[in-house]
Amino acid sequence: MSKSEVPEIRKQATFRASIEKVWATVATQEGIEAWFMPNDFKPELGHTFTIQSPFGPSVCKVLEMEPPNRLAFSWGEEGWKITFLLEEAGNETAFTLIHSGWGAADEIHPGGPGQTNKEIRERMNQGWEAIVQDKLRQVVEA
């Protein structure tokens, strides 16, 4: 990675929930909707689906599917990739979210309101923090 590339976002949490429950929450249409956004996800390699974001629909595609440990999908047309990693830790589950594919820091992000990749990444970094630590935690630990 060159200095001008935006680093990936990485969020980690340990949930008081079984790996099966966390997987069902991050790898099903209903689960993803409960903590993230409305969608028509299907847990099938190669499946194209749409996330209904506040900025409009985003086309996604399932790139990796290894139940119950790994799910990765493309998000939008800007080269973003979202990866969920799950690891059993006794009665808990260690969860990692990785948002990669940002490109050059000073490049204007094609899907944003005239902001650079760096500016969009900083906003998304804060959003993912709240989503993983608060919203996802509430759903899987309920």
C-alpha positions in Angstrom: 0.0 0.0 0.0 1.4 3.4 -0.9 1.2 6.3 1.4 -1.5 7.9 -0.7 -3.9 4.9 -0.4 -6.6 5.0 2.2 -6.2 2.2 4.8 -8.9 -0.3 5.3 -11.4 0.0 8.1 -11.1 -2.8 10.7 -13.6 -3.1 13.6 -13.3 -5.9 16.1 -15.7 -7.0 18.9 -16.3 -10.0 21.1 -20.0 -10.9 21.4 -21.6 -12.9 24.2 -23.3 -15.1 21.6 -22.6 -18.4 19.8 -20.9 -18.3 16.5 -24.1 -19.8 15.0 -26.2 -16.8 16.2 -23.7 -14.3 15.0 -23.4 -16.0 11.6 -27.2 -16.0 11.3 -27.2 -12.3 12.0 -24.5 -11.3 9.5 -25.2 -13.8 6.8 -29.0 -13.7 6.2 -31.3 -11.1 4.7 -33.3 -10.7 8.0 -30.2 -10.6 10.1 -28.4 -7.9 8.1 -31.6 -5.8 8.0 -31.9 -6.0 11.8 -28.5 -4.2 12.4 -27.5 -2.7 9.1 -29.8 -1.9 6.2 -32.7 -3.3 4.1 -31.4 -5.8 1.5 -32.2 -8.8 -0.6 -29.1 -10.8 0.4 -29.0 -14.6 -0.1 -26.1 -16.7 1.4 -25.0 -18.0 -2.0 -21.5 -17.5 -3.6 -21.9 -15.2 -6.6 -25.4 -13.9 -5.6 -26.0 -10.3 -6.6 -28.0 -8.3 -4.1 -29.0 -4.7 -3.2 -28.5 -2.8 0.0 -30.9 0.1 0.4 -28.6 2.7 1.9 -29.6 6.3 2.9 -27.9 7.4 -0.3 -29.9 5.1 -2.6 -29.6 1.4 -3.6 -26.1 -0.1 -3.7 -25.5 -3.3 -5.8 -23.4 -5.9 -4.0 -22.1 -9.4 -4.8 -21.2 -12.3 -2.5 -17.5 -12.9 -3.2 -16.6 -15.4 -0.4 -18.8 -17.7 1.7 -17.3 -20.0 4.4 -20.0 -20.6 7.0 -19.8 -19.8 9.9 -16.4 -18.1 9.7 -16.1 -15.8 6.7 -18.4 -13.8 4.4 -17.2 -11.2 1.9 -19.1 -9.1 -0.6 -18.5 -6.2 -2.9 -20.4 -3.0 -2.1 -21.3 -0.6 -4.8 -19.3 0.2 -7.9 -16.4 2.0 -6.3 -14.3 -1.1 -5.5 -15.4 -1.5 -1.8 -15.2 -4.9 -0.2 -16.8 -5.8 3.1 -15.5 -8.9 5.0 -16.9 -10.4 8.1 -14.7 -12.8 10.0 -16.0 -14.9 12.9 -14.1 -17.1 15.3 -15.4 -19.2 18.1 -14.0 -18.1 21.5 -15.6 -20.4 24.1 -19.1 -19.3 24.7 -18.4 -16.0 22.8 -17.7 -15.1 19.2 -14.8 -12.9 18.1 -16.0 -10.8 15.2 -14.0 -8.6 12.7 -15.4 -6.4 10.0 -13.0 -5.2 7.3 -14.0 -2.5 4.8 -11.4 -2.3 2.1 -11.0 -1.0 -1.5 -10.7 2.7 -0.8 -8.2 3.8 -3.5 -6.1 7.0 -3.4 -6.7 9.3 -0.4 -7.0 12.5 -2.4 -9.2 11.1 -5.2 -12.8 12.3 -5.2 -15.0 9.4 -4.3 -17.3 8.6 -7.2 -20.3 7.8 -5.0 -20.0 10.7 -2.6 -21.0 14.4 -2.6 -17.7 15.7 -3.9 -15.6 14.3 -1.0 -12.3 12.5 -1.2 -11.9 8.8 -0.4 -10.1 9.9 2.8 -13.0 12.1 3.9 -15.6 9.4 3.1 -13.5 6.7 4.9 -13.3 8.8 8.1 -17.1 9.2 8.2 -17.6 5.5 7.4 -15.0 4.6 10.1 -17.2 6.3 12.8 -20.3 4.8 11.3 -18.9 1.2 11.4 -17.8 1.7 15.0 -21.4 2.5 16.1 -22.9 -0.2 13.9 -20.6 -3.0 15.2 -20.2 -2.0 18.8 -23.9 -0.9 19.4 -26.3 -2.1 16.7 -24.8 -5.5 15.9 -24.0 -6.2 19.6 -27.6 -5.4 20.6 -29.0 -7.8 18.0 -26.6 -10.8 18.7 -26.6 -10.4 22.5 -30.4 -10.1 22.8 
